[in-house]
């Protein structure tokens, strides 16, 4: 898949609420299982330096 295609699909999905719906579904399932704990937060991020000429 090309970068423009991936970006276009991401923008369409974001605009139609796909990611918000997925997030809500995960929260609902955690709540139903008694596993939702708002006192705990976990952050995960990756940071990479772009190579010269990379997009």
mmCIF file of the N, C-alpha and C atoms, coordinates in Angstrom:
data_MODEL
# 
_entry.id   MODEL 
# 
loop_
_atom_site.group_PDB 
_atom_site.id 
_atom_site.type_symbol 
_atom_site.label_atom_id 
_atom_site.label_alt_id 
_atom_site.label_comp_id 
_atom_site.label_asym_id 
_atom_site.label_entity_id 
_atom_site.label_seq_id 
_atom_site.pdbx_PDB_ins_code 
_atom_site.Cartn_x 
_atom_site.Cartn_y 
_atom_site.Cartn_z 
_atom_site.occupancy 
_atom_site.B_iso_or_equiv 
_atom_site.pdbx_formal_charge 
_atom_site.auth_seq_id 
_atom_site.auth_comp_id 
_atom_site.auth_asym_id 
_atom_site.auth_atom_id 
_atom_site.pdbx_PDB_model_num 
ATOM 1   N N  . UNK A 1 1  ? 0.848   -1.161 0.000  1.00 0.00 ? 1  UNK A N  1 
ATOM 2   C CA . UNK A 1 1  ? 0.000   0.000  0.000  1.00 0.00 ? 1  UNK A CA 1 
ATOM 3   C C  . UNK A 1 1  ? 0.899   1.232  0.000  1.00 0.00 ? 1  UNK A C  1 
ATOM 4   N N  . UNK A 1 2  ? 0.573   2.192  -0.826 1.00 0.00 ? 2  UNK A N  1 
ATOM 5   C CA . UNK A 1 2  ? 1.367   3.412  -0.901 1.00 0.00 ? 2  UNK A CA 1 
ATOM 6   C C  . UNK A 1 2  ? 1.040   4.339  0.269  1.00 0.00 ? 2  UNK A C  1 
ATOM 7   N N  . UNK A 1 3  ? 1.952   5.262  0.536  1.00 0.00 ? 3  UNK A N  1 
ATOM 8   C CA . UNK A 1 3  ? 1.734   6.242  1.605  1.00 0.00 ? 3  UNK A CA 1 
ATOM 9   C C  . UNK A 1 3  ? 0.488   7.084  1.329  1.00 0.00 ? 3  UNK A C  1 
ATOM 10  N N  . UNK A 1 4  ? 0.294   7.596  0.114  1.00 0.00 ? 4  UNK A N  1 
ATOM 11  C CA . UNK A 1 4  ? -0.922  8.379  -0.127 1.00 0.00 ? 4  UNK A CA 1 
ATOM 12  C C  . UNK A 1 4  ? -2.212  7.575  0.091  1.00 0.00 ? 4  UNK A C  1 
ATOM 13  N N  . UNK A 1 5  ? -2.209  6.303  -0.305 1.00 0.00 ? 5  UNK A N  1 
ATOM 14  C CA . UNK A 1 5  ? -3.394  5.461  -0.106 1.00 0.00 ? 5  UNK A CA 1 
ATOM 15  C C  . UNK A 1 5  ? -3.648  5.250  1.378  1.00 0.00 ? 5  UNK A C  1 
ATOM 16  N N  . UNK A 1 6  ? -2.593  4.945  2.129  1.00 0.00 ? 6  UNK A N  1 
ATOM 17  C CA . UNK A 1 6  ? -2.743  4.740  3.573  1.00 0.00 ? 6  UNK A CA 1 
ATOM 18  C C  . UNK A 1 6  ? -3.258  6.005  4.243  1.00 0.00 ? 6  UNK A C  1 
ATOM 19  N N  . UNK A 1 7  ? -2.717  7.151  3.865  1.00 0.00 ? 7  UNK A N  1 
ATOM 20  C CA . UNK A 1 7  ? -3.150  8.419  4.452  1.00 0.00 ? 7  UNK A CA 1 
ATOM 21  C C  . UNK A 1 7  ? -4.603  8.711  4.105  1.00 0.00 ? 7  UNK A C  1 
ATOM 22  N N  . UNK A 1 8  ? -4.957  8.502  2.867  1.00 0.00 ? 8  UNK A N  1 
ATOM 23  C CA . UNK A 1 8  ? -6.338  8.752  2.440  1.00 0.00 ? 8  UNK A CA 1 
ATOM 24  C C  . UNK A 1 8  ? -7.315  7.874  3.214  1.00 0.00 ? 8  UNK A C  1 
ATOM 25  N N  . UNK A 1 9  ? -6.992  6.597  3.350  1.00 0.00 ? 9  UNK A N  1 
ATOM 26  C CA . UNK A 1 9  ? -7.876  5.688  4.093  1.00 0.00 ? 9  UNK A CA 1 
ATOM 27  C C  . UNK A 1 9  ? -7.956  6.073  5.562  1.00 0.00 ? 9  UNK A C  1 
ATOM 28  N N  . UNK A 1 10 ? -6.808  6.438  6.143  1.00 0.00 ? 10 UNK A N  1 
ATOM 29  C CA . UNK A 1 10 ? -6.811  6.881  7.537  1.00 0.00 ? 10 UNK A CA 1 
ATOM 30  C C  . UNK A 1 10 ? -7.730  8.085  7.709  1.00 0.00 ? 10 UNK A C  1 
ATOM 31  N N  . UNK A 1 11 ? -7.623  9.051  6.823  1.00 0.00 ? 11 UNK A N  1 
ATOM 32  C CA . UNK A 1 11 ? -8.444  10.260 6.930  1.00 0.00 ? 11 UNK A CA 1 
ATOM 33  C C  . UNK A 1 11 ? -9.930  9.939  6.785  1.00 0.00 ? 11 UNK A C  1 
ATOM 34  N N  . UNK A 1 12 ? -10.277 9.043  5.870  1.00 0.00 ? 12 UNK A N  1 
ATOM 35  C CA . UNK A 1 12 ? -11.679 8.647  5.702  1.00 0.00 ? 12 UNK A CA 1 
ATOM 36  C C  . UNK A 1 12 ? -12.178 7.963  6.967  1.00 0.00 ? 12 UNK A C  1 
ATOM 37  N N  . UNK A 1 13 ? -11.410 7.015  7.480  1.00 0.00 ? 13 UNK A N  1 
ATOM 38  C CA . UNK A 1 13 ? -11.826 6.284  8.687  1.00 0.00 ? 13 UNK A CA 1 
ATOM 39  C C  . UNK A 1 13 ? -11.942 7.225  9.877  1.00 0.00 ? 13 UNK A C  1 
ATOM 40  N N  . UNK A 1 14 ? -10.982 8.129  10.024 1.00 0.00 ? 14 UNK A N  1 
ATOM 41  C CA . UNK A 1 14 ? -11.035 9.084  11.132 1.00 0.00 ? 14 UNK A CA 1 
ATOM 42  C C  . UNK A 1 14 ? -12.267 9.978  10.995 1.00 0.00 ? 14 UNK A C  1 
ATOM 43  N N  . UNK A 1 15 ? -12.547 10.398 9.789  1.00 0.00 ? 15 UNK A N  1 
ATOM 44  C CA . UNK A 1 15 ? -13.691 11.273 9.550  1.00 0.00 ? 15 UNK A CA 1 
ATOM 45  C C  . UNK A 1 15 ? -15.035 10.609 9.751  1.00 0.00 ? 15 UNK A C  1 
ATOM 46  N N  . UNK A 1 16 ? -15.091 9.299  9.566  1.00 0.00 ? 16 UNK A N  1 
ATOM 47  C CA . UNK A 1 16 ? -16.363 8.587  9.729  1.00 0.00 ? 16 UNK A CA 1 
ATOM 48  C C  . UNK A 1 16 ? -16.534 8.011  11.130 1.00 0.00 ? 16 UNK A C  1 
ATOM 49  N N  . UNK A 1 17 ? -15.550 8.254  12.015 1.00 0.00 ? 17 UNK A N  1 
ATOM 50  C CA . UNK A 1 17 ? -15.684 7.834  13.399 1.00 0.00 ? 17 UNK A CA 1 
ATOM 51  C C  . UNK A 1 17 ? -15.259 6.411  13.699 1.00 0.00 ? 17 UNK A C  1 
ATOM 52  N N  . UNK A 1 18 ? -14.538 5.774  12.783 1.00 0.00 ? 18 UNK A N  1 
ATOM 53  C CA . UNK A 1 18 ? -14.108 4.387  12.998 1.00 0.00 ? 18 UNK A CA 1 
ATOM 54  C C  . UNK A 1 18 ? -13.253 4.266  14.261 1.00 0.00 ? 18 UNK A C  1 
ATOM 55  N N  . UNK A 1 19 ? -12.284 5.155  14.432 1.00 0.00 ? 19 UNK A N  1 
ATOM 56  C CA . UNK A 1 19 ? -11.380 5.045  15.574 1.00 0.00 ? 19 UNK A CA 1 
ATOM 57  C C  . UNK A 1 19 ? -12.087 5.371  16.888 1.00 0.00 ? 19 UNK A C  1 
ATOM 58  N N  . UNK A 1 20 ? -12.995 6.333  16.866 1.00 0.00 ? 20 UNK A N  1 
ATOM 59  C CA . UNK A 1 20 ? -13.785 6.636  18.064 1.00 0.00 ? 20 UNK A CA 1 
ATOM 60  C C  . UNK A 1 20 ? -14.654 5.440  18.450 1.00 0.00 ? 20 UNK A C  1 
ATOM 61  N N  . UNK A 1 21 ? -15.244 4.783  17.463 1.00 0.00 ? 21 UNK A N  1 
ATOM 62  C CA . UNK A 1 21 ? -16.085 3.609  17.734 1.00 0.00 ? 21 UNK A CA 1 
ATOM 63  C C  . UNK A 1 21 ? -15.253 2.459  18.295 1.00 0.00 ? 21 UNK A C  1 
ATOM 64  N N  . UNK A 1 22 ? -14.060 2.244  17.751 1.00 0.00 ? 22 UNK A N  1 
ATOM 65  C CA . UNK A 1 22 ? -13.176 1.195  18.272 1.00 0.00 ? 22 UNK A CA 1 
ATOM 66  C C  . UNK A 1 22 ? -12.777 1.488  19.718 1.00 0.00 ? 22 UNK A C  1 
ATOM 67  N N  . UNK A 1 23 ? -12.448 2.739  19.985 1.00 0.00 ? 23 UNK A N  1 
ATOM 68  C CA . UNK A 1 23 ? -12.073 3.136  21.339 1.00 0.00 ? 23 UNK A CA 1 
ATOM 69  C C  . UNK A 1 23 ? -13.233 2.902  22.308 1.00 0.00 ? 23 UNK A C  1 
ATOM 70  N N  . UNK A 1 24 ? -14.427 3.294  21.911 1.00 0.00 ? 24 UNK A N  1 
ATOM 71  C CA . UNK A 1 24 ? -15.615 3.101  22.749 1.00 0.00 ? 24 UNK A CA 1 
ATOM 72  C C  . UNK A 1 24 ? -15.860 1.615  22.998 1.00 0.00 ? 24 UNK A C  1 
ATOM 73  N N  . UNK A 1 25 ? -15.682 0.786  21.974 1.00 0.00 ? 25 UNK A N  1 
ATOM 74  C CA . UNK A 1 25 ? -15.879 -0.659 22.113 1.00 0.00 ? 25 UNK A CA 1 
ATOM 75  C C  . UNK A 1 25 ? -14.890 -1.257 23.112 1.00 0.00 ? 25 UNK A C  1 
ATOM 76  N N  . UNK A 1 26 ? -13.640 -0.842 23.036 1.00 0.00 ? 26 UNK A N  1 
ATOM 77  C CA . UNK A 1 26 ? -12.637 -1.332 23.987 1.00 0.00 ? 26 UNK A CA 1 
ATOM 78  C C  . UNK A 1 26 ? -13.013 -0.923 25.408 1.00 0.00 ? 26 UNK A C  1 
ATOM 79  N N  . UNK A 1 27 ? -13.407 0.334  25.595 1.00 0.00 ? 27 UNK A N  1 
ATOM 80  C CA . UNK A 1 27 ? -13.810 0.793  26.925 1.00 0.00 ? 27 UNK A CA 1 
ATOM 81  C C  . UNK A 1 27 ? -15.024 0.030  27.434 1.00 0.00 ? 27 UNK A C  1 
ATOM 82  N N  . UNK A 1 28 ? -16.000 -0.202 26.568 1.00 0.00 ? 28 UNK A N  1 
ATOM 83  C CA . UNK A 1 28 ? -17.203 -0.946 26.971 1.00 0.00 ? 28 UNK A CA 1 
ATOM 84  C C  . UNK A 1 28 ? -16.859 -2.367 27.399 1.00 0.00 ? 28 UNK A C  1 
ATOM 85  N N  . UNK A 1 29 ? -15.974 -3.020 26.655 1.00 0.00 ? 29 UNK A N  1 
ATOM 86  C CA . UNK A 1 29 ? -15.591 -4.399 26.999 1.00 0.00 ? 29 UNK A CA 1 
ATOM 87  C C  . UNK A 1 29 ? -14.802 -4.450 28.305 1.00 0.00 ? 29 UNK A C  1 
ATOM 88  N N  . UNK A 1 30 ? -13.910 -3.492 28.499 1.00 0.00 ? 30 UNK A N  1 
ATOM 89  C CA . UNK A 1 30 ? -13.173 -3.435 29.761 1.00 0.00 ? 30 UNK A CA 1 
ATOM 90  C C  . UNK A 1 30 ? -14.118 -3.198 30.931 1.00 0.00 ? 30 UNK A C  1 
ATOM 91  N N  . UNK A 1 31 ? -15.063 -2.298 30.762 1.00 0.00 ? 31 UNK A N  1 
ATOM 92  C CA . UNK A 1 31 ? -16.048 -2.011 31.811 1.00 0.00 ? 31 UNK A CA 1 
ATOM 93  C C  . UNK A 1 31 ? -16.872 -3.253 32.129 1.00 0.00 ? 31 UNK A C  1 
ATOM 94  N N  . UNK A 1 32 ? -17.336 -3.949 31.107 1.00 0.00 ? 32 UNK A N  1 
ATOM 95  C CA . UNK A 1 32 ? -18.154 -5.153 31.302 1.00 0.00 ? 32 UNK A CA 1 
ATOM 96  C C  . UNK A 1 32 ? -17.374 -6.247 32.033 1.00 0.00 ? 32 UNK A C  1 
ATOM 97  N N  . UNK A 1 33 ? -16.068 -6.300 31.809 1.00 0.00 ? 33 UNK A N  1 
ATOM 98  C CA . UNK A 1 33 ? -15.229 -7.311 32.454 1.00 0.00 ? 33 UNK A CA 1 
ATOM 99  C C  . UNK A 1 33 ? -14.731 -6.859 33.828 1.00 0.00 ? 33 UNK A C  1 
ATOM 100 N N  . UNK A 1 34 ? -15.098 -5.642 34.229 1.00 0.00 ? 34 UNK A N  1 
ATOM 101 C CA . UNK A 1 34 ? -14.637 -5.116 35.507 1.00 0.00 ? 34 UNK A CA 1 
ATOM 102 C C  . UNK A 1 34 ? -13.170 -4.753 35.512 1.00 0.00 ? 34 UNK A C  1 
ATOM 103 N N  . UNK A 1 35 ? -12.626 -4.495 34.334 1.00 0.00 ? 35 UNK A N  1 
ATOM 104 C CA . UNK A 1 35 ? -11.191 -4.221 34.199 1.00 0.00 ? 35 UNK A CA 1 
ATOM 105 C C  . UNK A 1 35 ? -10.868 -2.753 33.928 1.00 0.00 ? 35 UNK A C  1 
ATOM 106 N N  . UNK A 1 36 ? -11.887 -1.914 33.841 1.00 0.00 ? 36 UNK A N  1 
ATOM 107 C CA . UNK A 1 36 ? -11.648 -0.502 33.545 1.00 0.00 ? 36 UNK A CA 1 
ATOM 108 C C  . UNK A 1 36 ? -11.248 0.211  34.828 1.00 0.00 ? 36 UNK A C  1 
ATOM 109 N N  . UNK A 1 37 ? -10.064 0.794  34.837 1.00 0.00 ? 37 UNK A N  1 
ATOM 110 C CA . UNK A 1 37 ? -9.544  1.467  36.020 1.00 0.00 ? 37 UNK A CA 1 
ATOM 111 C C  . UNK A 1 37 ? -9.001  2.824  35.593 1.00 0.00 ? 37 UNK A C  1 
ATOM 112 N N  . UNK A 1 38 ? -9.728  3.890  35.913 1.00 0.00 ? 38 UNK A N  1 
ATOM 113 C CA . UNK A 1 38 ? -9.326  5.231  35.503 1.00 0.00 ? 38 UNK A CA 1 
ATOM 114 C C  . UNK A 1 38 ? -8.187  5.782  36.358 1.00 0.00 ? 38 UNK A C  1 
ATOM 115 N N  . UNK A 1 39 ? -7.742  5.027  37.363 1.00 0.00 ? 39 UNK A N  1 
ATOM 116 C CA . UNK A 1 39 ? -6.626  5.460  38.198 1.00 0.00 ? 39 UNK A CA 1 
ATOM 117 C C  . UNK A 1 39 ? -5.280  5.045  37.619 1.00 0.00 ? 39 UNK A C  1 
ATOM 118 N N  . UNK A 1 40 ? -5.293  4.286  36.537 1.00 0.00 ? 40 UNK A N  1 
ATOM 119 C CA . UNK A 1 40 ? -4.067  3.801  35.917 1.00 0.00 ? 40 UNK A CA 1 
ATOM 120 C C  . UNK A 1 40 ? -4.009  4.313  34.485 1.00 0.00 ? 40 UNK A C  1 
ATOM 121 N N  . UNK A 1 41 ? -2.854  4.814  34.095 1.00 0.00 ? 41 UNK A N  1 
ATOM 122 C CA . UNK A 1 41 ? -2.673  5.269  32.716 1.00 0.00 ? 41 UNK A CA 1 
ATOM 123 C C  . UNK A 1 41 ? -1.349  4.724  32.194 1.00 0.00 ? 41 UNK A C  1 
ATOM 124 N N  . UNK A 1 42 ? -1.363  4.243  30.981 1.00 0.00 ? 42 UNK A N  1 
ATOM 125 C CA . UNK A 1 42 ? -0.153  3.738  30.343 1.00 0.00 ? 42 UNK A CA 1 
ATOM 126 C C  . UNK A 1 42 ? 0.008   4.473  29.019 1.00 0.00 ? 42 UNK A C  1 
ATOM 127 N N  . UNK A 1 43 ? 1.167   5.043  28.809 1.00 0.00 ? 43 UNK A N  1 
ATOM 128 C CA . UNK A 1 43 ? 1.459   5.743  27.562 1.00 0.00 ? 43 UNK A CA 1 
ATOM 129 C C  . UNK A 1 43 ? 2.500   4.947  26.800 1.00 0.00 ? 43 UNK A C  1 
ATOM 130 N N  . UNK A 1 44 ? 2.327   4.868  25.504 1.00 0.00 ? 44 UNK A N  1 
ATOM 131 C CA . UNK A 1 44 ? 3.256   4.136  24.663 1.00 0.00 ? 44 UNK A CA 1 
ATOM 132 C C  . UNK A 1 44 ? 3.487   4.967  23.412 1.00 0.00 ? 44 UNK A C  1 
ATOM 133 N N  . UNK A 1 45 ? 4.726   5.245  23.122 1.00 0.00 ? 45 UNK A N  1 
ATOM 134 C CA . UNK A 1 45 ? 5.026   6.039  21.937 1.00 0.00 ? 45 UNK A CA 1 
ATOM 135 C C  . UNK A 1 45 ? 6.371   5.602  21.368 1.00 0.00 ? 45 UNK A C  1 
ATOM 136 N N  . UNK A 1 46 ? 6.502   5.755  20.077 1.00 0.00 ? 46 UNK A N  1 
ATOM 137 C CA . UNK A 1 46 ? 7.768   5.476  19.415 1.00 0.00 ? 46 UNK A CA 1 
ATOM 138 C C  . UNK A 1 46 ? 8.209   6.745  18.699 1.00 0.00 ? 46 UNK A C  1 
ATOM 139 N N  . UNK A 1 47 ? 9.470   7.015  18.739 1.00 0.00 ? 47 UNK A N  1 
ATOM 140 C CA . UNK A 1 47 ? 10.006  8.191  18.073 1.00 0.00 ? 47 UNK A CA 1 
ATOM 141 C C  . UNK A 1 47 ? 11.234  7.766  17.284 1.00 0.00 ? 47 UNK A C  1 
ATOM 142 N N  . UNK A 1 48 ? 11.201  8.001  15.996 1.00 0.00 ? 48 UNK A N  1 
ATOM 143 C CA . UNK A 1 48 ? 12.319  7.638  15.127 1.00 0.00 ? 48 UNK A CA 1 
ATOM 144 C C  . UNK A 1 48 ? 12.735  8.843  14.308 1.00 0.00 ? 48 UNK A C  1 
ATOM 145 N N  . UNK A 1 49 ? 14.015  8.976  14.119 1.00 0.00 ? 49 UNK A N  1 
ATOM 146 C CA . UNK A 1 49 ? 14.519  10.052 13.279 1.00 0.00 ? 49 UNK A CA 1 
ATOM 147 C C  . UNK A 1 49 ? 14.330  9.651  11.815 1.00 0.00 ? 49 UNK A C  1 
ATOM 148 N N  . UNK A 1 50 ? 13.774  10.535 11.025 1.00 0.00 ? 50 UNK A N  1 
ATOM 149 C CA . UNK A 1 50 ? 13.572  10.260 9.604  1.00 0.00 ? 50 UNK A CA 1 
ATOM 150 C C  . UNK A 1 50 ? 14.918  10.294 8.885  1.00 0.00 ? 50 UNK A C  1 
ATOM 151 N N  . UNK A 1 51 ? 15.101  9.350  7.975  1.00 0.00 ? 51 UNK A N  1 
ATOM 152 C CA . UNK A 1 51 ? 16.322  9.359  7.177  1.00 0.00 ? 51 UNK A CA 1 
ATOM 153 C C  . UNK A 1 51 ? 16.195  10.426 6.101  1.00 0.00 ? 51 UNK A C  1 
ATOM 154 N N  . UNK A 1 52 ? 17.305  10.862 5.591  1.00 0.00 ? 52 UNK A N  1 
ATOM 155 C CA . UNK A 1 52 ? 17.294  11.918 4.586  1.00 0.00 ? 52 UNK A CA 1 
ATOM 156 C C  . UNK A 1 52 ? 16.465  11.499 3.376  1.00 0.00 ? 52 UNK A C  1 
ATOM 157 N N  . UNK A 1 53 ? 15.550  12.348 2.991  1.00 0.00 ? 53 UNK A N  1 
ATOM 158 C CA . UNK A 1 53 ? 14.699  12.072 1.843  1.00 0.00 ? 53 UNK A CA 1 
ATOM 159 C C  . UNK A 1 53 ? 13.490  11.217 2.167  1.00 0.00 ? 53 UNK A C  1 
ATOM 160 N N  . UNK A 1 54 ? 13.352  10.794 3.414  1.00 0.00 ? 54 UNK A N  1 
ATOM 161 C CA . UNK A 1 54 ? 12.192  9.970  3.791  1.00 0.00 ? 54 UNK A CA 1 
ATOM 162 C C  . UNK A 1 54 ? 10.946  10.831 3.855  1.00 0.00 ? 54 UNK A C  1 
ATOM 163 N N  . UNK A 1 55 ? 9.821   10.180 3.671  1.00 0.00 ? 55 UNK A N  1 
ATOM 164 C CA . UNK A 1 55 ? 8.550   10.905 3.739  1.00 0.00 ? 55 UNK A CA 1 
ATOM 165 C C  . UNK A 1 55 ? 7.872   10.591 5.028  1.00 0.00 ? 55 UNK A C  1 
# 
